């Protein structure tokens, strides 16, 4: 099962709207095949593993390990359990029941009814954490939101006068690209697009396909369509806005998908936006700033994880703070996190926090 | 020699105006005695070690390892080399020549003239770093200045509204007390005394004697003498000021030592202050804020080391920044440091930086 979890980890950030699942097929103490959910969710991990075996007769009598209950419903894909039954698996070992109401034990029940032995067991591994991200997003419209901050030691992300320059080192930036590949989509405000003109892609060798889809907040649809963020092929770019769409606007942005939403407190309603992103099947959202969007998310207690890269430099008050006004005007309102990990990266530090 | 360095490390922060030195005496492959510079510098490490041996005849023919050249001049103490000669040591092994102009090779020369074998060898250990702090302070009036900051993840040290509360955890604060014990003195501004009323002592079991002496900046001598900082016995408290001393003022502050200095840019001249501290024999200065003093030191490039404790909390713009205006208005002026070490302490992180 450990190996199956590793297969699932491979798929993280690539499988939306489906969850990342890992599968191992074993017969007579030998691994016949390994599988994981493929890009965009198809094929499922079970089918990906089964497809490794050309002579399907070999599958008869084998055991399938899966990090999540195999599906019993017909979605984009045919139900996985049908193949498990068809190829006469002897046994299916599962880490966790699928809390998707369309499955939720039905897969297990049907396998058992066909005489296949099913073991559902908590292996105490990280897969619950991975699966829960999917369940929360599916059942509560609450995707997992990660914030990436790259600052100086004193928490400044840029000069106030907007002089643009890298604060953290090259290795930190590479890890930043890897973090992108492990998320389903990114959310960014208009200000950051205008000031930094980021591509927000994954520029690691072999992982350019893993560049996440992009959601931009631009209430008045003012962004110039020539910014880099619109240039990358093979990914979807959405804009949240609150104005009426004209043919002229649609023509201005080629291939952009528009989502009209409403304001709250003079800004686009962040809770509604997050909920819409989840409904569209994105379970892991990465936010790399700017300061205003990070602050809005923290203020609304929407941040699940913070990747905080810190360079060994100090700017002082002429630097722009990573976080602005959180309405924390007394100590009891302070936002608490748990320190998950801390790593040295050349002359930078990466501190990883999760919800306290 | 490794063991001698460990002896020297024990003495760090306790020996001013003398440097912390470690000594090991060996005869026939056995350690006869270990010594280190005692509190306030007396006795020296050599004498401390020699005094362990009641029958001085045993010392004849032994080898003395010292982290620094034994002294040849008469200060508060008699010259160490006289005892080395008197007790007929065979050999003296030294890590580094003493760059104090009063010694600077004279000790080695005199030992050799008496037929004692002297080996001066760079053991590539930390002792150079320890000794150089002493040499810089003695020869350039530049003590080693450490800044201790305890902040949130976003670099805030308190609420702007001065609500007082610990930001970092209990273990971090204990390490903070240990850092105090390893410094000769502390420097603090009037504002911090007034807002936090700190004792600035070392409250670790067995180390209360290691509480450093205190230098306070209070140009107009306005501080109320009832603050905790004036209450601790067995240490010196100095106030830097720039007004005329009256009998009334002297009476107000019992036992405080006054140092009159001049202003520069409307503040007490920080370079002059640092230089005076060094001239008084203090080689390691710890500054724990506030924001204004930390900023002044950083702006003047006077900070050698930063101990930055970071709690896993976020305050945002209603928090008081650890560092204020450094006149860093472009990236090229940014203050660079080197990351020496980073440690997790419960739910906090301690990042240790030194001059870049």
HADDOCK unambig.tbl for C-alpha pairs under 7 A between the chains (distance, minus, plus):
assign (segid A and resid 154 and name CA) (segid B and resid 154 and name CA) 6.99 0.50 0.50
assign (segid A and resid 154 and name CA) (segid B and resid 155 and name CA) 4.98 0.50 0.50
assign (segid A and resid 155 and name CA) (segid B and resid 154 and name CA) 4.97 0.50 0.50
assign (segid A and resid 155 and name CA) (segid B and resid 155 and name CA) 5.37 0.50 0.50
assign (segid A and resid 159 and name CA) (segid B and resid 330 and name CA) 6.85 0.50 0.50
assign (segid A and resid 312 and name CA) (segid B and resid 336 and name CA) 6.24 0.50 0.50
assign (segid A and resid 312 and name CA) (segid B and resid 337 and name CA) 5.20 0.50 0.50
assign (segid A and resid 312 and name CA) (segid B and resid 338 and name CA) 6.14 0.50 0.50
assign (segid A and resid 312 and name CA) (segid B and resid 339 and name CA) 6.13 0.50 0.50
assign (segid A and resid 313 and name CA) (segid B and resid 334 and name CA) 6.67 0.50 0.50
assign (segid A and resid 313 and name CA) (segid B and resid 335 and name CA) 5.43 0.50 0.50
assign (segid A and resid 313 and name CA) (segid B and resid 336 and name CA) 4.52 0.50 0.50
assign (segid A and resid 313 and name CA) (segid B and resid 337 and name CA) 5.68 0.50 0.50
assign (segid A and resid 314 and name CA) (segid B and resid 334 and name CA) 6.23 0.50 0.50
assign (segid A and resid 314 and name CA) (segid B and resid 335 and name CA) 5.10 0.50 0.50
assign (segid A and resid 314 and name CA) (segid B and resid 336 and name CA) 6.66 0.50 0.50
assign (segid A and resid 315 and name CA) (segid B and resid 326 and name CA) 6.81 0.50 0.50
assign (segid A and resid 315 and name CA) (segid B and resid 328 and name CA) 5.88 0.50 0.50
assign (segid A and resid 315 and name CA) (segid B and resid 334 and name CA) 5.54 0.50 0.50
assign (segid A and resid 315 and name CA) (segid B and resid 335 and name CA) 6.51 0.50 0.50
assign (segid A and resid 316 and name CA) (segid B and resid 323 and name CA) 5.16 0.50 0.50
assign (segid A and resid 316 and name CA) (segid B and resid 324 and name CA) 4.92 0.50 0.50
assign (segid A and resid 316 and name CA) (segid B and resid 325 and name CA) 5.24 0.50 0.50
assign (segid A and resid 316 and name CA) (segid B and resid 326 and name CA) 5.41 0.50 0.50
assign (segid A and resid 317 and name CA) (segid B and resid 323 and name CA) 6.91 0.50 0.50
assign (segid A and resid 317 and name CA) (segid B and resid 324 and name CA) 4.72 0.50 0.50
assign (segid A and resid 317 and name CA) (segid B and resid 325 and name CA) 4.67 0.50 0.50
assign (segid A and resid 317 and name CA) (segid B and resid 326 and name CA) 6.97 0.50 0.50
assign (segid A and resid 318 and name CA) (segid B and resid 325 and name CA) 6.39 0.50 0.50
assign (segid A and resid 318 and name CA) (segid B and resid 328 and name CA) 6.28 0.50 0.50
assign (segid A and resid 318 and name CA) (segid B and resid 329 and name CA) 5.95 0.50 0.50
assign (segid A and resid 323 and name CA) (segid B and resid 316 and name CA) 5.18 0.50 0.50
assign (segid A and resid 323 and name CA) (segid B and resid 317 and name CA) 6.93 0.50 0.50
assign (segid A and resid 324 and name CA) (segid B and resid 316 and name CA) 4.92 0.50 0.50
assign (segid A and resid 324 and name CA) (segid B and resid 317 and name CA) 4.74 0.50 0.50
assign (segid A and resid 325 and name CA) (segid B and resid 316 and name CA) 5.22 0.50 0.50
assign (segid A and resid 325 and name CA) (segid B and resid 317 and name CA) 4.67 0.50 0.50
assign (segid A and resid 325 and name CA) (segid B and resid 318 and name CA) 6.39 0.50 0.50
assign (segid A and resid 326 and name CA) (segid B and resid 315 and name CA) 6.80 0.50 0.50
assign (segid A and resid 326 and name CA) (segid B and resid 316 and name CA) 5.39 0.50 0.50
assign (segid A and resid 326 and name CA) (segid B and resid 317 and name CA) 6.97 0.50 0.50
assign (segid A and resid 328 and name CA) (segid B and resid 315 and name CA) 5.88 0.50 0.50
assign (segid A and resid 328 and name CA) (segid B and resid 318 and name CA) 6.29 0.50 0.50
assign (segid A and resid 329 and name CA) (segid B and resid 318 and name CA) 5.96 0.50 0.50
assign (segid A and resid 330 and name CA) (segid B and resid 159 and name CA) 6.87 0.50 0.50
assign (segid A and resid 334 and name CA) (segid B and resid 313 and name CA) 6.65 0.50 0.50
assign (segid A and resid 334 and name CA) (segid B and resid 314 and name CA) 6.21 0.50 0.50
assign (segid A and resid 334 and name CA) (segid B and resid 315 and name CA) 5.52 0.50 0.50
assign (segid A and resid 335 and name CA) (segid B and resid 313 and name CA) 5.42 0.50 0.50
assign (segid A and resid 335 and name CA) (segid B and resid 314 and name CA) 5.10 0.50 0.50
assign (segid A and resid 335 and name CA) (segid B and resid 315 and name CA) 6.51 0.50 0.50
assign (segid A and resid 336 and name CA) (segid B and resid 312 and name CA) 6.24 0.50 0.50
assign (segid A and resid 336 and name CA) (segid B and resid 313 and name CA) 4.51 0.50 0.50
assign (segid A and resid 336 and name CA) (segid B and resid 314 and name CA) 6.65 0.50 0.50
assign (segid A and resid 337 and name CA) (segid B and resid 312 and name CA) 5.21 0.50 0.50
assign (segid A and resid 337 and name CA) (segid B and resid 313 and name CA) 5.70 0.50 0.50
assign (segid A and resid 338 and name CA) (segid B and resid 312 and name CA) 6.16 0.50 0.50
assign (segid A and resid 338 and name CA) (segid B and resid 347 and name CA) 6.53 0.50 0.50
assign (segid A and resid 339 and name CA) (segid B and resid 312 and name CA) 6.14 0.50 0.50
assign (segid A and resid 339 and name CA) (segid B and resid 347 and name CA) 5.58 0.50 0.50
assign (segid A and resid 347 and name CA) (segid B and resid 338 and name CA) 6.51 0.50 0.50
assign (segid A and resid 347 and name CA) (segid B and resid 339 and name CA) 5.57 0.50 0.50
